[in-house]
Amino acid sequence: MTDERRHYGRLGSKGSINYDLEDPDHLQVYTEGTAKAIRGFSNASVTSGGHPFRMKYFVPGCNPDWEYGHVHALHHFLDCVASDKPVAPYGATFEDGHRIQVSRL
């Protein structure tokens, strides 16, 4: 983190994403499969109406604060338990947790 700006990113072999806390409505996304003439980072809206975790109390374009991520995670988990549905792919499974712990050894 530099210049007191908060950026979080992940680099992959076929693409990258970057999240900027100063622009919380967008993810900067880069994919290798894009034509070379237009290749580069593009902004993907994460607050549009079609987002799978957008709950009914936010209008499209309204950015929820960080605590709503916890509300979404709890809602998803309880819905999966009550409906006997798998938590994956939106939530972490016990296998995910085990894999992370083993990788840290």
C-alpha positions as CSV (number, residue, x, y, z in Angstrom):
1,M,0.0,0.0,0.0
2,T,1.4,3.3,-1.0
3,D,0.4,7.0,-1.0
4,E,-2.1,6.1,1.7
5,R,-4.3,4.5,-0.9
6,R,-5.7,1.1,-0.3
7,H,-5.4,-1.4,-3.1
8,Y,-5.9,-5.2,-2.9
9,G,-5.1,-7.3,-5.9
10,R,-4.4,-10.8,-7.1
11,L,-2.2,-11.8,-10.0
12,G,-2.9,-15.0,-11.8
13,S,-1.4,-16.9,-14.8
14,K,-4.4,-16.0,-16.9
15,G,-5.6,-12.7,-15.5
16,S,-5.7,-10.3,-12.5
17,I,-8.1,-8.4,-10.4
18,N,-7.6,-5.3,-8.3
19,Y,-9.9,-3.7,-5.7
20,D,-9.4,-0.1,-4.7
21,L,-11.1,1.1,-1.5
22,E,-11.3,4.6,-3.1
23,D,-13.6,3.1,-5.9
24,P,-15.6,0.5,-4.0
25,D,-18.2,0.1,-6.8
26,H,-15.8,-1.5,-9.2
27,L,-13.3,-4.3,-9.6
28,Q,-10.5,-3.8,-12.1
29,V,-10.3,-7.0,-14.1
30,Y,-7.7,-8.2,-16.6
31,T,-8.1,-11.4,-18.6
32,E,-5.6,-13.0,-21.0
33,G,-8.4,-14.1,-23.4
34,T,-9.1,-10.5,-24.5
35,A,-8.1,-9.5,-28.0
36,K,-4.6,-7.9,-27.9
37,A,-5.8,-4.7,-29.5
38,I,-8.0,-3.9,-26.5
39,R,-6.2,-5.9,-23.8
40,G,-5.9,-4.2,-20.5
41,F,-7.7,-3.7,-17.2
42,S,-11.5,-2.9,-17.4
43,N,-13.8,-1.9,-14.7
44,A,-16.5,-4.3,-13.6
45,S,-19.4,-3.0,-11.6
46,V,-20.0,-4.9,-8.4
47,T,-23.0,-2.9,-7.3
48,S,-25.2,-3.4,-10.3
49,G,-28.6,-5.0,-10.0
50,G,-27.5,-8.4,-11.3
51,H,-25.0,-9.2,-8.7
52,P,-25.9,-12.5,-6.9
53,F,-25.4,-11.1,-3.4
54,R,-27.2,-7.8,-3.8
55,M,-30.0,-7.9,-1.3
56,K,-33.3,-6.1,-1.7
57,Y,-32.5,-3.2,0.7
58,F,-30.0,-1.6,-1.7
59,V,-30.8,0.1,-5.0
60,P,-28.5,-0.6,-7.9
61,G,-25.4,1.6,-7.7
62,C,-25.6,2.0,-4.0
63,N,-22.4,0.6,-2.4
64,P,-22.9,-1.3,0.9
65,D,-20.3,-0.9,3.6
66,W,-18.0,-3.7,4.7
67,E,-20.2,-4.9,7.5
68,Y,-22.9,-6.0,4.9
69,G,-20.4,-8.6,3.7
70,H,-20.7,-10.3,7.1
71,V,-24.5,-10.0,6.9
72,H,-24.5,-11.6,3.4
73,A,-22.2,-14.4,4.6
74,L,-24.4,-15.2,7.6
75,H,-27.6,-15.0,5.5
76,H,-26.1,-17.4,3.0
77,F,-24.9,-19.9,5.6
78,L,-28.2,-19.9,7.5
79,D,-30.1,-20.3,4.2
80,C,-27.9,-23.2,3.3
81,V,-28.4,-24.9,6.6
82,A,-32.2,-24.3,6.6
83,S,-32.6,-25.4,3.0
84,D,-30.1,-28.3,3.2
85,K,-28.1,-26.8,0.3
86,P,-24.3,-26.8,-0.2
87,V,-22.5,-23.7,1.0
88,A,-20.1,-23.8,-2.1
89,P,-19.4,-22.0,-4.3
90,Y,-20.3,-18.8,-2.6
91,G,-19.1,-19.8,0.9
92,A,-16.0,-21.6,2.2
93,T,-16.4,-25.3,2.9
94,F,-14.5,-27.4,5.5
95,E,-12.4,-28.7,2.7
96,D,-11.4,-25.1,1.8
97,G,-10.4,-24.5,5.4
98,H,-8.4,-27.7,5.6
99,R,-6.6,-26.9,2.3
100,I,-5.6,-23.5,3.6
101,Q,-4.4,-24.8,7.0
102,V,-2.3,-27.6,5.3
103,S,-0.8,-25.1,2.9
104,R,0.5,-23.0,5.8
105,L,2.5,-25.9,7.3
